């Protein structure tokens, strides 16, 4: 069954409550990686979350289980210094939301958002050990490329999707 068939809804983060829910998911995502992310300044990023992913050039999506369930997934999109290029960040689905096609639904929606915002390409990086994310992104048309910025993490995979209008 798809995410919508399972009672999952996805919307753009707009309220303070949405921001807090997304911050909690970002924090759970960071903890799930079991690696040192101090170079990313995760706490600082969480404190300025909406500023980093605010319209009109960024997007932040949140998935909720309905009718009264809590947040189960999120994904962000932010511009990069390369013209027409953005980066997908923090695609994460918690245990309760896994197995429902929610990762695909979130990634597909953020691709639509990137096109709507006028981007020509989406980049992302992930750990090679997160095979589900790599497989999902490749199934959506992403291909492996060289790194788009320095990361001290070893065993990262860099992916790119060219967007057609």
C-alpha positions as CSV (number, residue, x, y, z in Angstrom):
1,X,0.0,0.0,0.0
2,X,1.1,3.6,-0.7
3,X,1.6,6.2,2.0
4,X,-1.7,7.8,1.1
5,X,-3.5,4.5,1.4
6,X,-2.0,4.1,4.9
7,X,-3.4,7.4,6.1
8,X,-0.2,9.4,5.7
9,X,-0.4,13.1,4.7
10,X,2.6,15.2,3.6
11,X,2.6,19.0,3.8
12,X,5.0,22.0,3.9
13,X,6.2,23.0,7.3
14,X,4.5,26.3,8.2
15,X,3.7,26.5,11.9
16,X,5.9,26.6,15.0
17,X,4.4,23.2,15.9
18,X,5.5,21.8,12.5
19,X,9.0,23.2,13.0
20,X,9.3,21.5,16.4
21,X,8.0,18.2,15.0
22,X,10.5,18.4,12.1
23,X,13.3,19.3,14.5
24,X,12.5,16.2,16.5
25,X,12.6,14.0,13.4
26,X,15.9,15.7,12.3
27,X,17.4,14.9,15.8
28,X,16.2,11.3,15.6
29,X,17.7,11.1,12.1
30,X,21.1,12.4,13.4
31,X,21.0,9.9,16.3
32,X,20.1,7.0,14.0
33,X,23.4,7.5,12.0
34,X,25.6,6.7,15.0
35,X,28.4,8.9,13.7
36,X,29.9,12.1,14.9
37,X,28.1,15.0,13.2
38,X,29.7,17.9,15.2
39,X,31.1,19.3,11.9
40,X,27.4,19.8,10.8
41,X,26.5,21.8,14.0
42,X,23.3,19.8,14.3
43,X,22.1,21.8,17.4
44,X,22.7,25.1,15.6
45,X,20.9,23.8,12.5
46,X,17.9,22.7,14.6
47,X,17.8,26.1,16.3
48,X,17.6,27.9,12.9
49,X,15.6,25.2,11.2
50,X,13.0,27.3,9.4
51,X,15.6,29.9,8.4
52,X,17.6,27.2,6.6
53,X,14.6,25.7,4.8
54,X,12.3,28.7,4.4
55,X,10.4,29.6,1.2
56,X,10.8,30.9,-1.4
57,X,14.0,29.0,-2.3
58,X,13.9,26.2,0.2
59,X,11.3,23.6,1.2
60,X,10.7,21.5,4.3
61,X,8.1,18.7,4.2
62,X,6.6,16.8,7.1
63,X,4.6,13.6,7.0
64,X,2.0,12.8,9.6
65,X,0.0,9.7,10.2
66,X,-3.7,10.5,10.2
67,X,-6.1,11.2,11.7
68,X,-4.5,11.8,15.1
69,X,-1.1,10.3,14.8
70,X,2.2,12.2,15.1
71,X,4.9,13.0,12.6
72,X,6.6,10.1,11.0
73,X,8.9,11.5,8.3
74,X,10.5,14.6,6.8
75,X,12.7,15.9,4.1
76,X,14.3,19.3,3.4
77,X,15.6,21.1,0.3
78,X,18.0,24.0,0.3
79,X,19.9,25.9,-2.4
80,X,23.6,25.3,-3.2
81,X,26.1,27.8,-4.4
82,X,26.0,26.3,-7.9
83,X,23.4,28.1,-10.0
84,X,20.1,26.2,-10.4
85,X,21.2,23.4,-8.0
86,X,19.7,22.4,-4.7
87,X,20.4,19.8,-2.1
88,X,18.0,17.2,-0.6
89,X,18.6,17.0,3.1
90,X,17.5,14.8,6.0
91,X,15.2,12.3,4.2
92,X,14.0,10.4,7.3
93,X,11.2,8.1,8.2
94,X,10.8,6.8,11.7
95,X,10.1,3.2,12.7
96,X,6.3,3.8,12.8
97,X,6.3,5.1,9.2
98,X,8.6,2.5,7.6
99,X,7.4,0.0,5.1
100,X,4.6,2.3,3.8
101,X,6.4,3.8,0.8
102,X,6.8,7.0,2.8
103,X,10.5,7.6,1.9
104,X,9.5,7.4,-1.8
105,X,6.5,9.7,-1.3
106,X,8.7,12.3,0.5
107,X,11.5,12.1,-2.0
108,X,9.0,12.4,-4.9
109,X,7.3,15.4,-3.4
110,X,10.6,17.2,-2.8
111,X,11.5,16.6,-6.4
112,X,8.2,18.2,-7.4
113,X,9.0,21.1,-5.1
114,X,12.5,21.5,-6.6
115,X,11.0,21.7,-10.1
116,X,8.4,24.2,-8.9
117,X,11.1,26.4,-7.4
118,X,13.0,26.4,-10.7
119,X,15.9,24.2,-9.8
120,X,17.6,22.2,-12.6
121,X,19.3,19.6,-10.5
122,X,19.2,18.1,-7.0
123,X,22.2,16.8,-5.2
124,X,22.5,14.8,-2.0
125,X,25.0,12.8,-0.1
126,X,24.4,9.8,2.2
127,X,26.4,7.1,3.9
128,X,27.2,4.1,1.7
129,X,25.8,2.0,4.5
130,X,22.3,3.5,4.1
131,X,21.5,1.2,1.1
132,X,17.8,1.9,1.2
133,X,18.2,5.6,0.6
134,X,20.7,4.9,-2.2
135,X,18.4,2.4,-3.8
136,X,15.4,4.6,-3.5
137,X,17.2,7.6,-5.0
138,X,18.6,5.6,-7.9
139,X,15.2,4.2,-8.6
140,X,14.0,7.9,-8.9
141,X,16.7,8.6,-11.5
142,X,19.6,9.9,-9.3
143,X,23.1,8.9,-10.4
144,X,26.4,8.7,-8.5
145,X,28.6,11.8,-9.0
146,X,31.7,13.4,-7.4
147,X,31.2,15.2,-4.1
148,X,29.6,18.6,-4.2
149,X,31.3,19.8,-1.0
150,X,33.9,18.5,1.4
151,X,32.7,16.2,4.2
152,X,35.0,14.6,6.7
153,X,32.9,11.5,6.7
154,X,34.2,8.4,5.0
155,X,32.2,6.1,2.8
156,X,29.8,8.7,1.5
157,X,27.9,8.4,-1.7
158,X,27.0,11.6,-3.7
159,X,24.0,11.5,-6.0
160,X,22.5,13.9,-8.6
161,X,19.2,14.1,-10.3
162,X,18.8,16.3,-13.4
163,X,15.3,17.9,-13.5
164,X,13.3,18.2,-16.6
165,X,10.9,21.1,-16.8
